[in-house]
Amino acid sequence: MRHLPYFCRGEVVKGFGRGSKELGIPTANFSEQVVESFPSDMSTGIYYGWACVGNGDVHKMVVSIGWNPFYKNIKKSVETHIIHTFKDDFYGEILSIVITGYIRPEKNFDSVEALISAIQEDIEEAKRQLDLPEHLKLKEDNFFRLPEGKTVNNH
């Protein structure tokens, strides 16, 4: 994966409303503008890395990049699931992510239950991988210290 680690920052926007409601796995979504800034040759699929909302703590995350075949999306999306429980939504906040590794390609599923099961496996794989020293070191990257007023996507 020649684009990794990949650093990205952008405002959290409302997504499809499926993550929390239908799947019980909340996601933070980037705008189309941020999604379009990803390298065009970056493979779609499920990745893992680190995420930070505003100047908050840095947490483990998994991120889906692509069209989500189960839902037959027309537009490409980047949906980040932060492995942490937040009390409130954070629409409009700045989300900073560092993608450090790749788990699997996108695929379709026979049922919502099968999709949820795969996502849970992805989360467990992300937790294992992010405990490795080569990934753990990126948790402390200065990229996560957001300068005051910084709202643009940074690579």
C-alpha positions in Angstrom: 0.0 0.0 0.0 2.1 2.8 -1.3 -0.1 5.6 0.0 0.2 4.6 3.7 0.4 6.1 6.1 -2.2 8.5 4.7 -3.0 11.7 6.6 -6.4 13.3 6.2 -8.4 16.0 7.9 -11.8 17.5 7.3 -15.2 18.5 8.8 -17.6 15.7 9.9 -20.8 15.8 7.9 -24.1 13.9 8.1 -23.8 10.6 6.3 -26.5 8.1 5.2 -27.8 7.7 8.7 -27.1 3.9 8.7 -24.1 3.5 10.9 -25.7 4.2 14.3 -29.3 3.4 13.5 -29.2 0.3 11.3 -25.8 -1.2 12.2 -25.2 0.0 15.8 -21.7 1.0 14.6 -21.6 4.9 14.4 -19.4 6.4 11.7 -18.0 9.9 11.1 -18.3 10.9 7.4 -16.2 13.3 5.4 -17.6 15.7 2.8 -17.4 14.8 -0.9 -14.7 17.4 -1.3 -12.5 15.5 1.2 -13.4 12.1 -0.3 -12.4 13.4 -3.7 -9.0 14.5 -2.4 -8.0 10.9 -1.7 -5.5 9.4 -4.2 -7.6 8.1 -7.1 -5.4 4.9 -7.2 -5.9 4.2 -3.5 -7.7 0.8 -3.3 -11.2 0.8 -1.9 -11.8 -1.3 1.2 -11.4 -1.4 4.9 -8.4 0.2 6.6 -7.3 0.9 10.2 -5.5 3.7 11.9 -5.8 6.6 14.3 -8.5 9.3 14.7 -8.9 12.5 16.7 -11.9 14.8 16.9 -10.8 18.4 17.2 -8.0 18.5 19.8 -9.4 15.5 21.7 -7.7 12.2 22.5 -6.4 10.0 19.7 -8.3 6.7 19.4 -8.1 3.5 17.3 -10.3 3.5 14.2 -11.4 1.5 11.2 -12.4 3.3 8.0 -14.4 2.2 5.0 -13.3 3.8 1.7 -15.5 3.1 -1.3 -19.0 2.4 -2.5 -20.3 0.0 0.2 -21.6 -2.7 -2.2 -24.2 -3.9 0.4 -25.9 -0.5 0.1 -25.1 0.1 -3.6 -23.9 3.6 -3.0 -23.7 5.8 -6.1 -21.1 8.1 -4.5 -17.8 7.0 -3.0 -17.6 7.6 0.7 -15.1 7.6 3.5 -16.7 6.5 6.8 -14.7 6.3 9.9 -15.7 4.3 13.0 -13.7 5.5 16.0 -13.2 2.7 18.5 -14.4 4.8 21.4 -17.8 5.7 22.9 -18.7 9.4 22.5 -21.5 11.0 24.5 -22.6 13.3 21.7 -22.5 13.6 18.0 -19.7 15.8 16.6 -21.1 17.0 13.3 -19.2 20.1 12.2 -16.1 19.2 14.2 -12.7 18.6 12.5 -11.8 14.9 12.3 -8.1 14.1 11.8 -7.2 10.5 10.7 -4.0 8.7 9.9 -4.6 5.5 7.9 -1.8 3.1 8.7 -2.9 -0.3 7.4 -5.3 -2.3 5.1 -7.6 -5.1 6.3 -9.6 -6.2 3.2 -11.3 -5.2 0.0 -15.0 -4.1 -0.1 -17.4 -6.9 -0.6 -21.2 -7.5 -0.6 -23.0 -9.4 2.1 -26.1 -11.6 2.1 -27.6 -9.9 5.1 -27.2 -6.9 7.5 -26.2 -9.5 10.2 -23.3 -10.7 8.0 -22.2 -7.2 7.4 -22.2 -6.4 11.1 -20.3 -9.5 11.9 -17.6 -8.6 9.3 -17.3 -5.1 10.7 -16.9 -6.5 14.2 -14.1 -8.7 12.9 -12.5 -5.7 11.2 -12.6 -3.8 14.5 -10.9 -6.7 16.3 -8.2 -6.9 13.6 -7.6 -3.1 13.8 -7.2 -3.3 17.6 -4.6 -6.1 17.2 -2.7 -4.3 14.4 -2.7 -0.9 16.1 -1.0 -2.4 19.2 2.1 -3.2 17.1 5.0 -0.7 17.5 5.1 0.4 13.8 1.5 1.6 14.1 1.4 2.7 17.7 4.1 5.3 17.1 1.7 7.2 14.7 -0.7 7.8 17.6 1.6 10.5 18.9 2.1 12.2 15.5 2.0 16.0 15.6 -0.6 15.9 12.9 -3.2 15.3 15.7 -2.4 18.7 17.4 -4.8 20.9 15.5 -3.6 24.5 15.2 -6.3 27.1 16.2 -8.6 27.8 13.3 -7.2 25.0 11.0 -10.0 23.6 9.0 -8.4 22.5 5.7 -7.6 19.0 4.5 -3.9 18.3 5.0 -1.8 15.6 3.4 
